[in-house]
Amino acid sequence: FPVTIEEGIKVYPNPFQSVVYITMDEATKSEIIVTDVMGKEVYRGTHNSEKASIDMSQLTSGQYILLIKNEKGVSTHKLVK
């Protein structure tokens, strides 16, 4: 099983209107995936810095799952728009 990483990762604001910001304690190449509650992927991107922003203004109101994957493991966050 992948290691769950939650420490050092902040995802805000939540609930969000259009842009979600992610900050990490250190710059690590991370794959960021957002799915709806049915598992349909609505965003995928790779970020290499301590800060990332994702424009999700095109999404409808509802709940989403944000996954952050890097060499340390996986971090999962629930988002509400």
ABEGO torsion letter per residue (X at the ends): XBBBBABGBBBOBOBBAABBBBBBABBBBBBBBBBBAAGBBABBBBBABABBBBBAAABBBEBBBBBBBBAAEBBBBBBBX
